[in-house]
């Protein structure tokens, strides 16, 4: 199953990709991971970097970490069209809550996903991740989450897309309840696509 990370620069795509890669073998227990941060994250991704994983929780996946810089966007479209030629994919759209244009960026990436998913064989799944929650006034989080969830649900109403909801997490942590919840949602989306492909 293809899993594609999308978002603007600095949102946490490569960090979350490294968390998923490092957790592939199941070495990090949830409690231990609460206190450990991911290491080995490249600051600038060029293009789309695929990582083939035999993941303990997700099964066999190809994780695609995409660059957030605008100069790569047109090539992203070509890669996505190619990926979706054979089957559906899971899209993880990561938005940074510390970004004052968070809603605009979410709309942009949802538009990309909407435009590409109708070309897929089967339903694509979309998970929206709100990152950098530690950089926002905690009193504002309920309103921000509500707005992000409303944007996602209103935009992801096509037959070709399954909206898996909004998850907030610290993309740097290797464990914890937020990451466990995210992993459960991602695993379910991967399994759904896998079962559709075998029919």
C-alpha positions as CSV (number, residue, x, y, z in Angstrom):
1,X,0.0,0.0,0.0
2,X,1.3,3.4,-0.9
3,X,1.3,5.9,2.0
4,X,1.9,9.5,0.9
5,X,2.9,12.4,3.3
6,X,1.9,15.8,2.1
7,X,2.2,19.3,3.6
8,X,4.1,22.6,3.6
9,X,7.8,23.0,4.6
10,X,8.4,22.5,8.3
11,X,5.0,20.8,9.0
12,X,6.6,17.6,10.2
13,X,6.4,15.3,7.2
14,X,9.9,14.0,7.3
15,X,9.9,13.7,11.1
16,X,6.7,11.7,11.0
17,X,8.1,9.6,8.2
18,X,11.2,8.8,10.4
19,X,8.9,7.9,13.3
20,X,7.0,5.5,11.1
21,X,10.2,4.0,9.8
22,X,11.9,3.6,13.2
23,X,8.7,2.0,14.6
24,X,8.5,-0.5,11.7
25,X,10.3,-3.2,13.7
26,X,8.3,-2.5,16.8
27,X,11.4,-1.8,18.9
28,X,9.9,1.2,20.7
29,X,7.3,0.5,23.3
30,X,4.6,3.2,23.8
31,X,5.7,4.2,27.3
32,X,9.4,4.3,26.4
33,X,8.6,6.3,23.2
34,X,6.9,9.0,25.3
35,X,10.3,10.2,26.3
36,X,12.2,9.5,23.1
37,X,12.4,11.8,20.1
38,X,13.1,10.6,16.6
39,X,16.6,11.0,15.3
40,X,18.1,11.2,11.8
41,X,15.6,13.6,10.2
42,X,16.8,15.4,7.1
43,X,15.8,19.1,7.2
44,X,15.1,19.5,3.5
45,X,13.5,16.8,1.4
46,X,14.1,16.9,-2.4
47,X,11.2,15.5,-4.5
48,X,9.5,12.5,-3.1
49,X,11.5,9.9,-1.2
50,X,10.0,6.4,-1.1
51,X,10.8,3.9,1.7
52,X,9.7,0.3,1.4
53,X,8.7,-1.1,4.8
54,X,7.7,-4.4,6.2
55,X,6.0,-2.7,9.1
56,X,4.9,-4.6,12.2
57,X,1.7,-2.5,12.6
58,X,1.0,-1.4,9.0
59,X,2.0,-4.5,7.0
60,X,3.9,-4.0,3.7
61,X,3.8,-0.3,2.8
62,X,5.7,2.1,0.6
63,X,6.0,5.4,2.5
64,X,6.5,8.5,0.3
65,X,7.9,11.5,2.1
66,X,7.3,14.5,-0.2
67,X,9.1,17.9,-0.2
68,X,7.1,20.8,1.0
69,X,8.8,23.5,-1.1
70,X,6.6,24.9,-3.9
71,X,9.2,24.2,-6.6
72,X,8.4,20.5,-6.3
73,X,4.6,20.7,-6.5
74,X,4.3,20.1,-10.2
75,X,6.5,17.0,-10.0
76,X,4.4,15.7,-7.0
77,X,1.4,15.7,-9.3
78,X,3.1,13.5,-11.9
79,X,4.3,11.1,-9.2
80,X,0.8,10.9,-7.6
81,X,-0.8,10.2,-10.9
82,X,1.6,7.3,-11.5
83,X,1.1,5.9,-7.9
84,X,-2.7,6.0,-8.3
85,X,-2.6,4.2,-11.6
86,X,-2.5,0.8,-10.0
87,X,-4.5,1.3,-6.8
88,X,-5.7,3.7,-4.1
89,X,-3.4,5.2,-1.6
90,X,-3.4,6.6,1.9
91,X,-2.7,10.3,2.1
92,X,-1.5,11.9,5.3
93,X,-1.8,15.7,5.1
94,X,0.2,17.3,7.8
95,X,-0.5,20.9,8.8
96,X,1.5,22.9,11.4
97,X,-0.7,24.7,13.9
98,X,2.2,27.2,14.4
99,X,1.6,28.4,10.8
100,X,-0.7,31.4,10.6
101,X,-1.9,30.1,7.2
102,X,-2.7,26.6,8.4
103,X,-6.3,26.7,7.0
104,X,-5.1,27.9,3.6
105,X,-2.5,25.2,3.5
106,X,-5.0,22.5,4.4
107,X,-7.3,23.7,1.6
108,X,-4.4,23.6,-0.9
109,X,-3.4,20.0,0.0
110,X,-7.0,18.8,0.1
111,X,-7.5,20.2,-3.4
112,X,-4.4,18.2,-4.6
113,X,-5.8,15.0,-3.1
114,X,-9.3,15.6,-4.4
115,X,-8.0,16.2,-7.9
116,X,-5.9,13.0,-7.9
117,X,-8.0,10.5,-6.0
118,X,-10.8,10.3,-8.6
119,X,-8.1,8.7,-10.9
120,X,-7.4,5.9,-8.5
121,X,-8.7,2.3,-8.7
122,X,-10.6,2.2,-5.4
123,X,-11.1,4.6,-2.6
124,X,-8.2,6.6,-1.2
125,X,-8.0,7.3,2.5
126,X,-7.0,10.7,3.9
127,X,-5.8,11.4,7.4
128,X,-5.3,15.0,8.5
129,X,-2.5,15.5,11.1
130,X,-2.3,18.7,13.2
131,X,1.3,19.1,14.3
132,X,3.3,21.6,16.4
133,X,0.5,21.6,19.0
134,X,3.0,22.6,21.6
135,X,3.5,25.9,19.9
136,X,-0.1,27.1,20.2
137,X,-2.0,28.5,23.1
138,X,-3.8,25.4,24.5
139,X,-7.0,27.4,25.1
140,X,-7.3,27.9,21.3
141,X,-6.9,24.2,20.4
142,X,-10.6,23.2,20.5
143,X,-11.6,25.9,18.1
144,X,-8.6,25.1,15.8
145,X,-9.4,21.4,15.8
146,X,-13.1,22.1,15.1
147,X,-12.2,24.3,12.1
148,X,-9.7,21.9,10.7
149,X,-12.2,19.0,11.1
150,X,-14.9,21.0,9.4
151,X,-12.7,21.9,6.5
152,X,-11.6,18.2,6.0
153,X,-15.1,16.8,6.2
154,X,-16.6,19.4,3.9
155,X,-13.9,18.9,1.3
156,X,-13.6,15.1,1.5
157,X,-17.1,14.1,0.5
158,X,-16.3,12.5,-2.9
159,X,-17.1,8.8,-3.5
160,X,-13.4,8.2,-4.3
161,X,-12.2,9.4,-0.8
162,X,-12.6,8.1,2.7
163,X,-12.0,10.8,5.4
164,X,-10.2,9.1,8.3
165,X,-10.5,12.2,10.4
166,X,-8.2,14.6,12.2
167,X,-5.4,13.5,14.5
168,X,-3.2,15.9,16.6
169,X,0.2,14.7,17.6
170,X,3.8,15.6,18.3
171,X,5.5,14.2,15.2
172,X,8.8,14.0,17.0
173,X,7.8,11.4,19.6
174,X,8.3,7.7,19.0
175,X,5.4,6.7,21.3
176,X,2.4,7.8,23.3
177,X,-1.4,7.6,23.1
178,X,-1.6,10.1,20.2
179,X,0.8,8.2,18.1
180,X,-0.9,4.9,19.0
181,X,-4.3,6.4,17.9
182,X,-2.7,7.6,14.6
183,X,-1.1,4.3,13.9
184,X,-4.4,2.5,14.5
185,X,-6.2,4.8,12.0
186,X,-3.3,4.4,9.5
187,X,-3.2,0.6,9.9
188,X,-7.0,0.4,9.3
189,X,-6.7,2.5,6.2
190,X,-3.9,0.4,4.8
191,X,-5.9,-2.8,5.5
192,X,-9.0,-1.4,3.8
193,X,-7.0,-0.7,0.7
194,X,-5.2,-4.0,0.8
195,X,-8.5,-5.9,1.1
196,X,-10.0,-3.9,-1.8
197,X,-7.0,-4.7,-4.0
198,X,-7.3,-8.5,-3.4
199,X,-11.0,-8.7,-4.5
